[in-house]
Amino acid sequence: MHITHHPAFPKNTITSAIAIYFIAVNSPTAFAQQANDGQSEEYETVIVTAQKREQKLAEVPIAISSFSAENIQQTGITQLSEIADFIPNLSISRTTDFTSAITIRGVGANSRNIGFDTRVGVYLDGVYLGQSPALNQELLDLTRVEVLRGPQGTLFGKNTVAGAINLISAKPSDILEGKASVSVGNMQAREFKGQLNVPLSDSTAVKVSYSDLKRDGYIDNLTTGNKLNARDASAYRIQLRSQPSDQLEINFSADGLSSDRLSFLGEALSDTLGTTTDQAAPEKYQVATSIDTVEERDIKGAMLDVSYTMQNGFDLKSITAWRDTDIFYTNDSDYAAVDLLTIEYSDQYQQWSQEFQLISPEKNSDFDYVAGLYLYSQDADTRRDAINGEFSFLFGNVPGTMVYNSGNVVTDSLAAYFNSGYDLSDDQALAFGVRYTKEDKDLDWLLDGSKSGIFGIGSTNGQLTDKRSDSYVSYALSYNYRLADNINSYAKYSTGFKSGGYNLDYITNADLSAGIEFDKETVGSAELGLKTSFNRNQITLNMAAFRSEFKNYQVNQFIDLGNGASSISIRNAAKAISQGLELELTYHPLPNLDINASLGLLDTEFKDFPGGLTGGGNAKGKDLINAPDMNLSLSIQHIVSLSAINADLMWRLDLSHSSGFFTTVDNVKSQTLADGTDVQFGHVDHITLINARIGLLTHKSGWEAYLWARNLGDFQDPIDNRKDFFGTVTTNYAEPRTYGIEVIYQF
């Protein structure tokens, strides 16, 4: 199915949203009547901690989606990147983990180098995980995942201009229990997951969780004979929880992830210089590169969370954390069977953070609040060598020589915040939050492009040192109005910022002369939301309409210099907007039949971006990249009791669909090569995936067994395309169908 671009929709987004809002508000009986045809069973109320305290999702003035531990098991997903199939206006890249990019409401970016930050913050138990290589986590023993859409600058701070994702681990309990699962599938896939919870005393318990996943690749490298895009990762988490008294709780955790795999950046559609079609590997899921793409990640961290409840009911909390991320990545940048150029990337991020919170008692007055102080320090090192290969003499370069790119950026951040709510009446409330952030960055960098030849990489002529500082006051103001017992509405305005930084990439002397520093990015966002439930949560319908305006929007892109040369630019666009509508529906027509659906409608646009187009034109009116007009999901799950064998049969179908989107600021859909051939470039037509799962769950013995399939329809169209350094046109096709069996035992 092909979904075309819909330029007419976005201009009426807010008007349409308001119309739907008032229709829903004034017509609750239509939903309720259908609900009453079912039973009156009480369905679960979703609890979240998006505002640093436990609250009902329906009462939080944030567009938030919660994905529970049960959802994770029922869908069979294992990595954070897979959760985007179920969340409106969320996408997570599925190429390399080195360049993981999370996009919310059409806004996102990977942290391509240590001088450039992400736009979506990912947190594990309240601890910021850092830059792109650390983001695609294994979903190991979590109690839920919370996706917060829209700026979260007040409670989460910098680099959350698009939103935030919270990963909340399942804490140790006072019950001896465990769980283990084994899954095998095609492509020689095999996965083991296990967890064990052991009480050590009446007040202390420990929990250990572990996973190991291996799977062969499916991209044939015709030159080396190996298969690329494999998976080989193991992860662990060790937790200790102690409650010495009713007032004091201590949680300690240590976690890690290790991944060593043959990765994959893209299949060449053209020759190295982008002049003719690629003949060395013309078929889908084939490459012919002189070396394999290698990706190694080593991530580890530790956290100490101490909470103390005072006699007056106030909670004091301290969260101390340390994290370390190492990434090594090699890429055959010429995409050719002969060795022209290889780039080796080696980045390391070490960070330390300390947060103090004061949380007021739960609703013993009309006024509640959270106040906090946050300290953060990151020490980032990079070493990126571009190595002239055996055949680089064809470009006038000397084989074995290198272009050096190495440096260090130290980031120190201090923030203080206050977030409050005040009940005007039983049905009305105001909420206000403010956060002051000050951030300093110290740079020490060397770029030596003297051996780059005709490619024209610049040189810093020794170490380049610099300092920069950003400060910003972000705030959020919301008005909540409960229209009925089961209908909550809110209007909200919030702001946020993304740090400025440095372009520490392969750039020209002209770029160096123009300056490598770029300014901070800011956002202001207005949102109107409605959260409803009917017949004891048998039906829930949440919706949000939003408009976000960005100033000094940071864009990184390849700039074609001609003659097979490129420069990587990071600039501040003057202005960009993102606006749209989101809906999420949960419906339980029968006690064991669940239907979940989501819809995201989106319009993004550069309002002004001088010099943003190839050739130097203004990108005004162009869509933001990786921002589909529409994405939707539909899930159906049914559990059938098999009393004769004391078991249940569960089956589930999940559908996700994304309409087309552009992958370059130019908003082109194809490129004509020098030989006159047109190749698809700059646009993905659509992405449609269907997953299925069927299983048997015993009632008392603790055994479960499932058959599963991902991409059941074997969708194999492009999901991304791009140009690389030499101008090579590349693409990524969707991962082909996978299937297997999983067996679970728990006690």
C-alpha angles and dihedrals in degrees: 000000000000120000115199128214113273110207093166097063102065097058089067098037099115094040091052092047093053091049092052089045094057094041089055093045094051098039108051092132092071090064094038094053091057091046093052089059087070129056129290098241114147111244125206120281110223115235122198137178098210091129097046093264135070111271138158109265090229091061098049115097093221132098095244135163122200121204111191132209087254090054091051092053095042094051094041095224117155107181135053091240090066095058091074089078089074104039126080116243093002125121130170122192117250100201121083124351087221090069100032109165125191117198124192120184090351093304123111146099141187120247093246093180137013092263095060126068133207126252098223119061117216116202133190111203090336096314120120109238097205133220135002101286090058098049107080096074128177109252092238118174097328126166091208147332119231120201113196114194122205131029114329097183097134102059100018103032131200125022096024097101090127098035145279139262121213121201109197116194124217105255125224115271137199093256126092103235141142145180136200133180137184124196129184129181148152120307085047090285117175127169134179125191127178141167134182127191117197126181109220095187140338090287105029135062137169129209130193124193128183139174134182124187130182129173135161120244126253102208112093115218100206092195101052098025093231130125117239134207093048124158125229115158139141127191137183141184127192118192133185121191124187132177106186090174141002088265102046130063126174124192123184125179139174122191139175145178128200123188129174115171148140099258132188136220104185149315116258115242091179138033119271096280095040094246104116137016117277111263100172094072107012098160129086115267092023135113133172106205126152092235135024121250108251124197125184123179127183114180127172139160147164133211137190117197117186120183125184126184113209125215091259091057098256117135123221116199134184123190115188117181143173126190136180127193124186122182130181118184134170126193133185094225095188094055088215133130089236122067110255104142136354124186122205117198122196117175131168129189122190118181140176127192138181125190129182121193134188111197122190121228119278109273100315087138139017090265127067132166150170121218124187149173120211129193122185135176128180128185110195126185128186136188116179119172123189104202120203106228134218093278098040088107085081086074094041094260127131114247114241096024120117144213107225124215115172137145153125134247121191115196123194120184133182124186138172122192143181125192121181145171129203125193109223090183139333089288105030133062140169124213128193132180135178133181132186116204130184120185132182127192126194118197131201111170142160127196118179112182096161091116096047095095116187091001090077102217110175131234131224092211092231133339115339113211128186144154130213135177134200129189128180142169111216122188142178130203124186139174118207122198123183104211092184138347090278102032122076123177133185142184117204143179120192139169137201145163142223118216122256117235149150136297100233098172139106100299138157130255087253089058090048091051091049090053133260096229122101130189131249119271122230134195138195117194134188119198137182117195141183126191119187140173132181137196098010094318094310086131125027123179122182126180139174135187117199146175122193125187119199127199123199088009107197116231127183117194144151112260113207109226094179129242090069094300129125139181126208111230132194113191140161112248110212096235142347134179136206121190136160151111134276131195131182124187131188118184130177105190090170132021093258100028117091127185121187126180136172135185130191122189117188144182121184129175144168104238090192132355113159111204092008098124128076103268093032103278126144114271092210110146095019121127121250113253122264091016112129118197090229141014127176140176134196126188129183123186128177129183117198120194115233098191093171091069096028093244144102129237114218126190129177139182125193124190125186126179133181124187122225124297140180123250098196134050089239089069094218124153101204143010129223111223123216090262090058096255119137116220128184108260136154098018139071112206098208143313120225122176132176123194127186137191133179126178151160119238118193117217102223113004096068096235126133130175129189141184111210140183131186122201088012092180091054094235105193105172124123117286095181141006134184148153122256132209099289093042094264110162109226138176141191121218123207116270107266124243116302127189141170149131130277128197121195131190124185135173 
